[in-house]
Amino acid sequence: MEKAALQPRFKDSPHFKDFWTKGNGKQLLEFSGAEVGFKDFEKFSLYYYHVDEIGDEVVKDVYLTKKFHEASKEIEKYIRNGVSEADEVPESVKKLFLQIQEIPEWLDYNLINSGAELCMRSNLDSLISLRDYCLMGGYDYAYLNKPLIATEALKKGAVKRLSETLDFWVNVTRYNALKTHKKGYEFAIKTRLIHSYARLSIKKHYKSWNTESWGEPINSWDMMATYIGFSLVFMHSLYKLGNTFSEQEEKGLFHLWKYVGYLLGIPEKLLPNDKKEATEYFYLWTSIQPPADKDSVLLAHSLLNESLENPILKYTFQRKNLRYLHICCTWFLLDDDVCQRLQIPDVFNKKAFPATKWIINKVYDKIVSRKARIEKGNKNQMKVLNDYHKITQNSNFH
């Protein structure tokens, strides 16, 4: 692992201070009971220049030696059938699969299922949270977005990008999805190799990559922050929308994403076990991130306008209304400062929809059984995913 004298360079900047003293950061501290400071900064900062070398070697040995579709089929065979010590496969493939096929001692599938139940039970609020808080809020961290810009994600279009994110999230958050050889397990490993493929492409073709400022492309510390988005930030969003969750569900959500992170090759010491740890880890990481830049604004508006481009809704007025509702939720879930930096449009009566949603959730929580809500949420989330599959004509994550 390379060592670099990285400092918490933005800890005295207004955007960092305001977030943690007045904005969502302050709310996260209250929500989690975290105690933040910089004494552990050096333990984490090294990972800004650390990457998944095992995944990179597999990509070099498999994807870069044959046609992409042939490489993908080969990897799918390994995922679904497993790899043993005796198999005649590249050493990198053997090393990767022998590692991920070994079940960690800490893994509890029942706890993972509790986390999956929270994801399903929260129904469409889960999808609102992913889109309008986790994804949109992530665009405020300028350096985190550089791999997206380098791989020309804007040209790909927000519909396809959102479809892929949804495909991944839904498939890793169903019952028993992360058991070895199951669909969520498959998605996690494919995603790991996609990250490696993208990283190698960036290093080869994007000559202006600024490693000192931006870290290695798709580095381990940025990966940690991304997956804290799927756990801590996601849960905070559900809470803001009026959802409740049990202690078991809360533990389960973090356990689920800890195992996903493990399969993705994120070092275990970067994977938080609960909201307190996650907030403390997140605090350190945010100190090296500048606020939104022009690329951030482009990504944010691409996501906002996805509703207008997406043909799932037939009529223009329906698409415009959906965009309006997402804008309302974005203003409700994110700090005003973040929304202004991302140039989110200020719309009429923006508090009405989220406030109504909060009230409905409180009532719904009391009158509908937990089991019925899990079943309904799973059904609705699968419908949205299937709608996206139909319009993108490609359910394969690649």
Protein Blocks (a to p, Z undefined) as FASTA:
>chain_A
ZZdddddfklmgmklmmmmmmmmmlmmmmmnopacdjklmmmmmmmmmgccfklmmmmmm
mmmmccfklmmmmmmmmmmnopafklccdfklmmmmmmmmpccfklcfklmmmmmmmmmm
nmmmlmmmmmmmmmmmmmmmmklmmmmmmnommmnopklmmmmmmmmmmmmmcghklggh
iaklmmmmmmmmmmmmmmmmmmmmmmmbcfklnopehifklmmmmmmmmmmmmmmmmmmn
opacdfklmmmmmmmmmmmmmmnopafklmcfbfklmmmmmmmmmmmpccddfklmmmmm
mmmmmmmmpmkbmbfklmmmmmmmmmmmmmmmmcfklmmmnopacdehklmmmmmmmmmm
mmmmmmpcfklmmmmmmmmmmmmmmmmmmmnopabfZZ
